[in-house]
Amino acid sequence: MTVRPKKPKAVAAAKRPPRAPAWRKFDPRLYDSPDGHMADFGFGILKASSQGVSNSAFGYVRSKLRQEEGPLTAATFGRDVAANAFIVSPGCPDLLAKAEVFWPLVDSDVWKPDQHLAVAITLWFPGVVFQHRAVRAASEFAQARLADARGLCVQLVAHSPARISHGGDFHVHLVASARVAGADGVGVFARDLLGHGGQTLLHSEWQNFLADLPPSVRP
């Protein structure tokens, strides 16, 4: 009788953080997901340089708007851009309350290559039926938790991949300044978001915010 060799037992693979879907591309400009990937919630830190390449907050925002020139407030809803808004903090002076003025200021006040410029948050809404509800939820969250609570200014850009026949989910980018906006320009850094656990903290705030929304306006 022929004895067949026993197959080695499969070794259980070590648990790994869940991977983002293939269409949720990694952006090399960001220090991405320091606390690991989280379902439908992207988080990255934009610094003045990454891997030896210089970055700018203004350039990052412009890329999300699919815009090559002109004022950010005049960006048209072309390609996959479905919404664009600049959300200001209560302490932001009127002179800085325009995206095309604020983001160049952020870039001009840099004194070291690894300086934090912005926090880039992406909120995905798989299978969303009412896109306007998703934009509203993201906008109200940005106003309440980033602008009002932390004093940060935020660029909101919504993308609808279906507009360009892409299979990705509808999502909203929130690009928040890394520093508080005030009468003297940009000041102290948002340490609670930039430090260890900042991604987890904001993710929890987003989940709680969604849970508190009335069903009639929930995305």
NUVOKE-200036 format. One record per residue (C-alpha): residue number from 1; residue in one letter; y, z, x. Coordinates in steps of 0.001 Angstrom, whole numbers. Example, Ala and Ser with C-alpha at 12.3 -4.5 7.8 and 13.67 -1.06 7.14 Angstrom:
2
> i, aa, north, up, east
> 1, A, -4500, 7800, 12300 $
> 2, S, -1060, 7140, 13670 $
END
This chain:
219
> i, aa, north, up, east
> 1, M, 0, 0, 0 $
> 2, T, 3343, -978, 1338 $
> 3, V, 5776, 1904, 1591 $
> 4, R, 9348, 883, 1018 $
> 5, P, 11965, 2719, 3027 $
> 6, K, 14111, 5019, 974 $
> 7, K, 17670, 3957, 458 $
> 8, P, 20168, 6380, 1931 $
> 9, K, 21929, 8483, -654 $
> 10, A, 25457, 7364, -1386 $
> 11, V, 27994, 9655, 143 $
> 12, A, 30584, 10788, -2337 $
> 13, A, 33927, 9267, -1470 $
> 14, A, 36768, 11650, -796 $
> 15, K, 39222, 11896, -3641 $
> 16, R, 42323, 9828, -3096 $
> 17, P, 45608, 9658, -4966 $
> 18, P, 45499, 6961, -7678 $
> 19, R, 46709, 3604, -6469 $
> 20, A, 49541, 1807, -8167 $
> 21, P, 48560, -1390, -10038 $
> 22, A, 48636, -4516, -7893 $
> 23, W, 51852, -5842, -9475 $
> 24, R, 53759, -2663, -8618 $
> 25, K, 54678, -3809, -5172 $
> 26, F, 55403, -1452, -2324 $
> 27, D, 59003, -1841, -1158 $
> 28, P, 59172, -1582, 2663 $
> 29, R, 62789, -457, 2423 $
> 30, L, 61709, 2823, 820 $
> 31, Y, 59912, 5921, 1996 $
> 32, D, 57571, 5515, -929 $
> 33, S, 55830, 8172, -3074 $
> 34, P, 55928, 11145, -663 $
> 35, D, 53920, 13223, -3155 $
> 36, G, 51442, 10428, -3908 $
> 37, H, 51327, 7787, -6634 $
> 38, M, 51994, 8986, -10176 $
> 39, A, 51121, 7091, -13325 $
> 40, D, 54043, 4981, -14579 $
> 41, F, 56483, 6816, -12313 $
> 42, G, 57730, 5391, -9035 $
> 43, F, 59727, 7391, -6510 $
> 44, G, 61105, 6446, -3120 $
> 45, I, 63854, 7414, -700 $
> 46, L, 66248, 4781, 619 $
> 47, K, 67509, 5643, 4097 $
> 48, A, 70073, 3899, 6278 $
> 49, S, 67226, 2326, 8223 $
> 50, S, 63487, 1878, 7786 $
> 51, Q, 61073, 653, 10444 $
> 52, G, 64001, -386, 12607 $
> 53, V, 65661, -2424, 9844 $
> 54, S, 69069, -1423, 8487 $
> 55, N, 69414, -782, 4761 $
> 56, S, 72338, -429, 2395 $
> 57, A, 72576, 1114, -1051 $
> 58, F, 74811, -1736, -2190 $
> 59, G, 72309, -4340, -1007 $
> 60, Y, 69411, -2517, -2633 $
> 61, V, 71184, -2350, -5992 $
> 62, R, 72194, -6005, -5739 $
> 63, S, 68579, -7003, -5098 $
> 64, K, 67475, -5219, -8274 $
> 65, L, 70117, -7167, -10193 $
> 66, R, 68817, -10452, -8700 $
> 67, Q, 72397, -11091, -7678 $
> 68, E, 73663, -12748, -4507 $
> 69, E, 77425, -12471, -4989 $
> 70, G, 80138, -11209, -7313 $
> 71, P, 80901, -7754, -8754 $
> 72, L, 77871, -5705, -9762 $
> 73, T, 79372, -5088, -13186 $
> 74, A, 79494, -8845, -13753 $
> 75, A, 75785, -9380, -13063 $
> 76, T, 74297, -11624, -15726 $
> 77, F, 71022, -10885, -17454 $
> 78, G, 69221, -13723, -15722 $
> 79, R, 65630, -14032, -14635 $
> 80, D, 63876, -10781, -15542 $
> 81, V, 66937, -8491, -15772 $
> 82, A, 67125, -6998, -19272 $
> 83, A, 69795, -4295, -18844 $
> 84, N, 72363, -3113, -16317 $
> 85, A, 74551, -1, -16404 $
> 86, F, 76336, 2317, -14001 $
> 87, I, 76033, 5965, -15020 $
> 88, V, 78624, 8335, -13574 $
> 89, S, 78558, 12071, -13062 $
> 90, P, 81148, 14321, -14759 $
> 91, G, 82873, 15010, -11436 $
> 92, C, 83114, 11395, -10310 $
> 93, P, 86778, 10324, -10076 $
> 94, D, 87867, 7256, -12013 $
> 95, L, 88510, 5321, -8802 $
> 96, L, 84805, 5543, -7936 $
> 97, A, 83444, 5033, -11439 $
> 98, K, 82608, 1383, -10795 $
> 99, A, 79405, 284, -9117 $
> 100, E, 81115, -2240, -6818 $
> 101, V, 83365, 546, -5478 $
> 102, F, 80901, 3421, -5399 $
> 103, W, 77934, 1904, -3544 $
> 104, P, 79989, 483, -626 $
> 105, L, 81484, 3971, -249 $
> 106, V, 77980, 5434, 38 $
> 107, D, 77181, 2912, 2784 $
> 108, S, 80423, 3528, 4667 $
> 109, D, 79888, 7269, 5082 $
> 110, V, 76806, 7151, 7316 $
> 111, W, 76557, 8934, 10653 $
> 112, K, 72843, 8754, 11531 $
> 113, P, 70125, 6089, 11176 $
> 114, D, 67784, 8192, 9050 $
> 115, Q, 70478, 9308, 6610 $
> 116, H, 69531, 9381, 2958 $
> 117, L, 71420, 6847, 849 $
> 118, A, 69704, 6915, -2529 $
> 119, V, 66713, 7995, -4549 $
> 120, A, 64944, 5044, -6166 $
> 121, I, 63073, 5927, -9363 $
> 122, T, 61076, 3443, -11422 $
> 123, L, 59940, 4247, -14960 $
> 124, W, 57209, 1976, -16328 $
> 125, F, 56538, 1484, -20022 $
> 126, P, 53135, -207, -20433 $
> 127, G, 52706, -1912, -23786 $
> 128, V, 56157, -901, -24998 $
> 129, V, 57090, -2479, -28340 $
> 130, F, 60802, -1617, -28478 $
> 131, Q, 62321, -2244, -25075 $
> 132, H, 65697, -955, -26207 $
> 133, R, 64094, 2466, -26785 $
> 134, A, 62816, 2482, -23219 $
> 135, V, 66265, 1629, -21865 $
> 136, R, 67850, 4294, -24049 $
> 137, A, 65372, 6951, -22910 $
> 138, A, 65863, 6078, -19248 $
> 139, S, 69651, 6030, -19638 $
> 140, E, 69790, 9388, -21414 $
> 141, F, 67429, 10919, -18852 $
> 142, A, 69574, 9631, -15984 $
> 143, Q, 72729, 10981, -17602 $
> 144, A, 71256, 14399, -18369 $
> 145, R, 69043, 15147, -15348 $
> 146, L, 70634, 13136, -12532 $
> 147, A, 74334, 12769, -13389 $
> 148, D, 75143, 15870, -15446 $
> 149, A, 72688, 18325, -13881 $
> 150, R, 72951, 17162, -10257 $
> 151, G, 76287, 15313, -9986 $
> 152, L, 74739, 12012, -8892 $
> 153, C, 75810, 8505, -9887 $
> 154, V, 73061, 6175, -11034 $
> 155, Q, 72566, 2424, -11286 $
> 156, L, 70242, 1507, -14141 $
> 157, V, 68513, -1874, -14043 $
> 158, A, 65771, -2830, -16512 $
> 159, H, 63272, -5563, -15729 $
> 160, S, 61178, -7464, -18262 $
> 161, P, 58575, -9422, -16239 $
> 162, A, 57491, -11289, -19379 $
> 163, R, 60760, -13234, -19169 $
> 164, I, 59467, -14969, -16060 $
> 165, S, 55867, -15243, -17296 $
> 166, H, 54753, -12344, -15121 $
> 167, G, 52031, -9917, -16160 $
> 168, G, 53811, -6752, -15055 $
> 169, D, 54957, -3998, -17388 $
> 170, F, 58498, -3539, -18644 $
> 171, H, 60205, -1022, -16361 $
> 172, V, 63559, 570, -15621 $
> 173, H, 64947, 1240, -12148 $
> 174, L, 67209, 4241, -11649 $
> 175, V, 68943, 4141, -8264 $
> 176, A, 70589, 7537, -7838 $
> 177, S, 72996, 8399, -5050 $
> 178, A, 71528, 10854, -2565 $
> 179, R, 74825, 12752, -2498 $
> 180, V, 76980, 14347, -5162 $
> 181, A, 80013, 12343, -6264 $
> 182, G, 83278, 14292, -6329 $
> 183, A, 87023, 14123, -5830 $
> 184, D, 86586, 13618, -2063 $
> 185, G, 83995, 10878, -2405 $
> 186, V, 80344, 11712, -1768 $
> 187, G, 79533, 15215, -601 $
> 188, V, 76452, 17418, -452 $
> 189, F, 72958, 15975, -613 $
> 190, A, 70598, 16449, -3562 $
> 191, R, 68203, 18557, -1490 $
> 192, D, 65895, 19381, -4379 $
> 193, L, 65017, 15685, -4747 $
> 194, L, 65112, 14652, -1108 $
> 195, G, 62989, 17519, 180 $
> 196, H, 59295, 18278, -176 $
> 197, G, 58206, 18273, -3815 $
> 198, G, 61252, 16376, -5086 $
> 199, Q, 59142, 13614, -6576 $
> 200, T, 56890, 16106, -8379 $
> 201, L, 59911, 17982, -9695 $
> 202, L, 61590, 14899, -11158 $
> 203, H, 58327, 13590, -12571 $
> 204, S, 57879, 16882, -14434 $
> 205, E, 61433, 16659, -15776 $
> 206, W, 60774, 13104, -17001 $
> 207, Q, 57546, 14116, -18739 $
> 208, N, 59289, 17029, -20452 $
> 209, F, 62177, 14794, -21464 $
> 210, L, 59820, 12282, -23081 $
> 211, A, 57901, 15006, -24875 $
> 212, D, 61120, 16369, -26408 $
> 213, L, 62223, 12999, -27804 $
> 214, P, 61886, 12580, -31590 $
> 215, P, 59085, 10131, -32472 $
> 216, S, 61647, 7812, -34095 $
> 217, V, 63278, 7035, -30716 $
> 218, R, 60376, 7602, -28325 $
> 219, P, 59457, 4432, -26336 $
END
